[in-house]
């Protein structure tokens, strides 16, 4: 072999050998390069199967999974740990135990510190002794229990509505309610920052869906004016307390628009029940409006009410229609009795101890004020319980979350595509259980670590 041949070798391989190795490696990693195995000895069937790309029938080759693999690889190369799916060993309150270490906790929806309260836990245990752990059937056939009706009546009374129905999942409640009540001849207009469950329900309904700029009622009206007459029913949807930004909607103006355009108005109070309003009764109490002016009140039981599931409250006609016809209720098992009992006990405590809401507002207001005094960008937060700190970079948000975790503060990053890249943030959830000292410590530590990143 002459010197020219040696010069063409890399790692002992000739040019031809390198090309052959590259071809083989490409075949190993390119899903479409691997022929599909025959599904049948019959030649025509085998020919059809062989023509189907692997990415169309194997999950590990699908683009969604491939994108996750790439994201994990990039994070590993940058030395960024995964801040998600950490296991909490106990009740998540103002503090939480992760990997045996106590952390200050700002990543829980346990707003009024009712999850884990002895009275709430005891109610769930008593319900297990009486009813077992499952309703074991749809409530329409044989899953109805007295505790279900008691919870529904208590929620309706708290909100000032005629009736209420509870369902097994908060996300599913929005999907099945909107997907069932609206159809292809209808229109759904929703706040641009609305929760995914509303968007999914709109897709299921087949209705025309149009977002309007966040809390911009003038834009909503400009949108409705030329198109309202083209549709039968029109549903306007907003949130009572926006989970990403911590602000509330201009409810009185939305009620005015819905009345003038003969529309229906739905308010998702997943994060506002127990949080917004002097007694925690939601955005209607906050603005002093008649709850009957809103057609559909939706909320969840997993946050303030320490259980799991969702509810729809409103007129008796609405609730009766959902109980007999909504697929997510009719064809789903009834809510587990111990969960219903826990939520009922939490609701009774909310009524009996409104001072919990007062303390929550004081603590959240302190957190918001300290952040603003430190020059942090808290976006639109009004300081009820949710305070975002906008970082402006997904990478920096994850790094900052991990650094705070190392200093025993648990707070989660919200990154693209959940929000725009420029709006990447840490999202702090405040609880009535947090002390002033804990809040001051958290803000001071946040400022120190953010300064290091800069």
C-alpha positions in Angstrom: 0.0 0.0 0.0 1.5 3.3 -1.0 1.6 6.6 1.0 -1.4 8.0 -1.0 -3.6 5.1 0.2 -2.5 5.6 3.8 -3.4 9.3 3.7 -7.0 8.5 2.8 -7.6 6.3 5.9 -9.4 7.7 8.9 -9.4 5.5 12.1 -7.9 2.8 10.0 -10.8 2.8 7.4 -10.6 3.5 3.7 -12.9 5.9 2.0 -15.0 3.0 0.6 -15.2 1.4 4.1 -16.3 4.7 5.6 -19.0 5.1 3.1 -20.3 1.6 3.6 -20.3 2.2 7.4 -22.2 5.4 7.0 -24.8 3.6 4.9 -25.3 1.0 7.5 -25.6 3.4 10.3 -28.1 5.5 8.4 -30.1 2.3 7.9 -30.0 1.7 11.7 -31.2 5.2 12.6 -33.4 6.2 9.6 -36.9 4.7 10.4 -37.9 4.8 6.7 -34.7 2.9 5.6 -35.7 -0.2 7.5 -38.1 -2.3 5.4 -41.2 -3.4 7.3 -41.4 -7.1 8.1 -44.0 -9.0 6.1 -47.3 -9.2 7.9 -48.5 -12.2 5.9 -47.1 -14.9 3.7 -49.4 -13.7 0.9 -47.3 -11.7 -1.5 -49.9 -8.9 -2.2 -50.3 -8.2 1.6 -46.5 -8.4 2.1 -46.0 -5.9 -0.7 -48.5 -3.4 0.8 -47.0 -3.8 4.3 -43.5 -3.3 3.0 -44.5 0.1 1.5 -45.7 1.4 4.8 -43.1 3.5 6.6 -42.1 2.3 10.1 -42.9 5.7 11.5 -46.6 5.0 10.7 -47.0 2.1 13.1 -44.1 2.1 15.6 -44.2 4.6 18.4 -40.5 4.8 18.9 -40.2 5.9 15.2 -43.0 8.5 15.3 -42.0 12.2 15.0 -43.5 13.0 18.4 -41.2 10.5 20.2 -38.2 11.4 18.0 -38.6 15.1 19.0 -38.6 14.1 22.7 -35.4 12.1 22.2 -33.8 15.1 20.5 -34.9 17.4 23.3 -33.5 15.1 26.0 -30.2 14.7 24.1 -29.8 18.5 23.8 -30.6 19.0 27.5 -28.1 16.3 28.5 -25.4 17.9 26.3 -26.1 21.3 27.9 -26.0 19.7 31.4 -29.6 20.7 32.1 -31.4 18.3 34.4 -35.0 17.4 33.9 -37.1 19.4 36.5 -40.3 17.4 35.8 -41.8 14.2 37.3 -40.1 14.6 40.7 -41.6 12.3 43.3 -43.0 14.0 46.4 -43.0 11.8 49.5 -46.0 13.1 51.4 -48.6 15.9 51.2 -47.5 18.8 49.1 -48.0 21.9 51.3 -45.9 25.0 52.0 -43.0 22.4 52.1 -42.6 19.1 50.4 -40.2 16.2 50.7 -38.4 15.1 47.6 -35.7 12.4 47.7 -35.8 12.6 51.4 -35.0 16.4 51.6 -37.4 19.1 52.6 -38.0 21.9 50.1 -40.0 25.1 50.2 -42.8 24.3 47.8 -44.2 26.7 45.3 -45.6 24.1 42.9 -48.8 23.0 44.4 -52.5 23.9 43.9 -53.2 23.3 47.6 -54.2 26.9 47.9 -56.0 26.8 51.2 -53.9 24.0 52.8 -57.0 21.7 52.9 -55.4 18.7 51.2 -54.0 16.6 54.0 -56.1 18.4 56.7 -57.2 15.9 59.3 -60.9 16.7 58.8 -60.7 16.3 55.1 -58.8 13.0 55.3 -61.1 11.6 57.9 -64.1 12.3 55.6 -62.4 10.4 52.8 -61.6 7.5 55.2 -65.2 7.3 56.5 -66.5 7.2 52.9 -64.2 4.3 52.1 -65.7 2.4 55.1 -69.2 3.2 53.9 -69.0 3.0 50.1 -65.6 1.5 49.2 -63.0 3.0 47.0 -65.0 3.1 43.7 -68.5 3.9 42.5 -68.0 0.9 40.2 -70.4 2.1 37.5 -71.8 5.0 35.7 -74.0 7.1 38.0 -76.8 6.8 35.4 -77.1 3.0 36.0 -75.8 2.0 39.4 -73.0 4.3 40.4 -75.0 7.0 42.2 -74.2 7.5 45.9 -75.7 10.0 48.4 -72.3 11.7 48.7 -72.4 12.7 45.0 -75.7 14.5 45.4 -74.6 16.2 48.6 -71.4 17.5 46.9 -73.3 18.9 43.9 -75.9 20.6 46.1 -73.1 22.2 48.2 -71.3 23.5 45.2 -74.4 24.9 43.6 -75.3 26.6 46.9 -71.8 28.1 47.3 -71.8 29.5 43.8 -75.4 30.7 43.9 -76.5 28.4 41.0 -79.6 26.3 40.5 -77.8 23.0 40.1 -74.4 21.3 39.6 -73.0 18.0 38.2 -69.6 16.6 39.1 -67.5 14.5 36.8 -64.3 12.4 37.3 -61.8 14.7 35.6 -61.3 18.5 35.3 -59.9 18.4 31.8 -62.5 15.8 30.7 -65.3 18.0 32.1 -64.4 20.8 29.7 -63.9 18.5 26.8 -67.2 16.6 27.2 -69.3 19.6 28.1 -68.1 21.9 25.2 -67.8 19.0 22.8 -71.4 17.9 23.5 -73.2 21.2 23.8 -71.8 22.8 20.6 -71.8 21.5 17.0 -70.7 22.4 13.5 -73.3 25.2 13.1 -72.1 27.0 16.2 -69.3 29.4 17.1 -66.8 29.3 20.0 -64.9 32.4 20.8 -62.4 32.1 23.7 -59.6 34.1 25.3 -56.3 33.5 23.6 -54.8 32.2 26.9 -57.5 29.7 27.5 -56.7 26.2 28.9 -56.0 23.3 26.6 -59.2 21.5 27.8 -61.4 24.2 26.3 -59.6 24.1 23.0 -59.9 20.3 22.9 -63.6 20.5 23.6 -64.0 23.0 20.8 -62.2 20.7 18.4 -64.4 17.8 19.4 -67.6 19.9 18.9 -66.8 20.7 15.3 -67.8 24.3 15.9 -66.0 27.2 14.4 -63.3 28.3 16.9 -61.8 31.8 17.1 -59.6 33.1 19.9 -59.7 36.8 20.9 -56.7 38.7 22.4 -56.3 38.2 26.1 -58.9 40.1 28.1 -59.6 42.4 25.2 -63.4 42.8 25.2 -63.3 45.4 22.4 -61.5 43.0 20.2 -64.1 40.3 21.1 -66.9 42.6 20.0 -65.2 43.5 16.8 -64.8 39.8 16.1 -68.4 38.9 16.9 -70.1 41.7 15.1 -69.6 40.4 11.5 -69.9 36.7 12.2 -72.5 36.2 15.0 -75.5 36.0 12.6 -73.7 33.2 10.6 -74.0 30.7 13.5 -76.7 29.3 15.7 -75.3 29.1 19.2 -72.3 31.2 20.2 -70.2 30.4 23.3 -67.8 32.8 24.8 -65.2 31.2 27.1 -62.8 32.7 29.6 -61.1 31.7 32.8 -61.9 33.1 36.3 -58.2 33.2 37.2 -55.7 32.6 34.4 -53.4 29.8 35.4 -50.3 31.1 33.5 -50.6 34.8 34.4 -52.5 35.1 37.6 -55.0 37.8 36.4 -58.8 37.8 36.1 -61.2 38.6 33.3 -63.3 41.7 32.9 -66.4 39.7 33.8 -69.0 42.5 33.9 -68.1 43.6 30.3 -68.1 40.0 29.1 -71.6 39.6 30.5 -72.7 42.8 28.7 -71.3 41.5 25.4 -72.9 38.1 25.7 -76.3 39.7 26.4 -76.2 42.0 23.5 -75.1 39.3 21.1 -77.4 36.6 22.5 -74.5 34.3 23.3 -73.7 31.9 26.0 -70.9 32.7 28.5 -68.7 30.0 30.2 -66.2 30.7 32.9 -63.5 28.1 33.9 -62.9 28.6 37.6 -60.3 25.9 38.0 -57.9 28.3 39.7 -60.4 30.8 41.1 -62.6 28.8 43.4 -61.3 29.3 46.9 -58.8 31.9 45.6 -60.7 34.9 44.1 -63.2 36.9 46.0 -63.2 37.9 49.7 -64.6 34.5 50.7 -63.1 32.6 47.8 -66.4 32.1 46.0 -64.8 33.0 42.7 -64.8 35.8 40.1 -68.6 36.5 40.5 -68.1 37.4 44.1 -65.0 39.4 43.2 -67.0 41.6 40.8 -70.3 41.5 42.7 -72.2 40.2 39.7 -75.2 37.8 39.8 -74.0 34.3 39.2 -77.0 33.7 37.0 -75.6 36.1 34.4 -73.1 33.4 33.5 -74.5 30.4 31.7 -71.9 27.8 32.5 -69.6 27.8 35.6 -66.9 25.2 35.4 -64.4 24.3 38.1 -62.1 21.5 39.4 -62.1 19.7 42.7 -58.3 18.9 42.7 -57.1 22.3 43.9 -58.9 24.2 46.7 -61.3 21.3 47.2 -58.6 18.7 47.8 -60.2 15.9 45.7 -60.1 15.1 42.0 -62.6 15.8 39.2 -64.5 18.7 37.7 -68.0 20.3 38.0 -70.4 22.2 35.8 -72.9 24.5 37.6 -75.6 26.6 36.2 -79.3 26.3 35.4 -81.3 23.1 36.2 -81.9 22.6 32.5 -78.2 22.7 31.7 -77.3 20.2 34.4 -80.2 17.9 33.6 -79.2 17.8 30.0 -75.6 17.0 30.8 -76.5 14.3 33.3 -78.6 12.4 30.8 -76.7 13.1 27.5 -73.1 14.1 28.0 -70.9 11.2 27.0 -68.2 12.0 29.5 -70.8 11.6 32.3 -73.2 9.0 31.0 -70.5 6.6 29.8 -68.0 7.2 32.6 -67.8 5.7 36.1 -69.1 7.9 38.8 -66.7 9.9 41.0 -64.9 7.8 43.6 -66.9 8.3 46.9 -63.8 9.1 49.0 -62.9 11.9 46.6 -66.4 13.3 46.7 -66.4 13.1 50.5 -63.0 14.9 50.7 -64.2 17.7 48.4 -67.4 18.1 50.4 -65.4 18.4 53.6 -63.0 20.9 52.1 -66.0 23.0 50.8 -67.5 23.0 54.2 -64.2 24.2 55.7 -64.0 27.0 53.0 -67.4 28.2 54.2 -66.6 28.0 57.8 -63.0 29.4 57.7 -63.0 32.3 55.2 -59.9 33.6 57.0 -57.9 31.1 55.0 -58.7 33.1 51.9 -57.7 36.4 53.6 -54.3 34.9 54.6 -53.8 33.6 51.1 -54.4 37.0 49.6 -51.9 38.6 52.1 -49.2 36.1 51.4 -49.6 36.3 47.6 -49.7 40.0 47.8 -46.5 40.0 49.7 -44.8 37.7 47.2 -45.9 39.9 44.3 -44.8 43.1 46.0 -41.3 41.7 46.9 -40.8 40.5 43.3 -41.7 43.9 41.9 -39.6 45.7 44.4 -36.7 43.6 43.2 -37.3 44.5 39.6 -38.6 41.1 38.5 -41.1 40.8 35.7 -44.3 39.4 37.1 -46.4 40.0 34.0 -50.1 40.4 34.5 -50.4 38.9 38.0 -52.8 40.5 40.3 -51.5 38.6 43.4 -54.4 36.3 44.3 -52.3 33.1 44.3 -50.4 32.8 41.0 -47.3 34.9 40.4 -45.2 34.2 37.2 -41.6 35.5 37.1 -40.9 35.9 33.4 -37.3 34.9 32.4 -37.6 35.3 28.6 -35.7 32.1 27.8 -36.7 28.4 28.1 -33.1 27.3 28.7 -32.6 29.9 31.5 -35.9 29.1 33.1 -35.0 25.4 33.4 -31.5 26.2 34.6 -32.9 28.7 37.2 -35.5 26.1 38.4 -32.8 23.5 38.9 -30.5 25.9 40.8 -33.4 26.9 43.1 -34.1 23.2 43.6 -30.5 22.7 44.7 -31.2 25.4 47.3 -34.3 23.5 48.5 -36.9 25.6 46.7 -39.3 23.8 44.4 -40.8 25.8 41.6 -41.5 24.7 38.0 -40.5 26.3 34.8 -43.0 27.0 32.0 -41.3 26.9 28.7 -42.0 27.0 24.9 -44.3 25.8 23.4 -46.6 26.0 26.4 -45.8 29.8 26.3 -44.0 31.9 23.8 -40.2 31.7 24.1 -40.0 35.3 25.2 -42.5 34.6 27.9 -40.7 31.5 29.4 -41.1 31.7 33.2 -41.1 30.3 36.6 -44.6 30.0 38.0 -45.0 30.4 41.7 -48.2 29.1 43.4 -48.7 30.6 46.8 -50.6 28.9 49.6 -52.2 30.2 52.8 -49.8 27.8 54.6 -46.7 29.8 53.4 -45.3 32.0 56.1 -44.0 35.5 55.5 -40.5 34.3 56.3 -40.7 31.5 53.7 -41.9 34.0 51.0 -39.1 36.5 51.8 -36.5 33.6 51.7 -37.8 32.4 48.3 -37.7 35.9 46.7 -34.3 36.7 48.0 -32.9 33.3 46.8 -34.6 33.8 43.4 -32.9 37.2 43.0 -29.5 35.8 43.9 -29.7 33.0 41.5 -31.1 35.1 38.7 -28.2 37.6 39.1 -25.8 34.7 38.8 -27.4 33.7 35.4 -27.1 37.3 34.2 
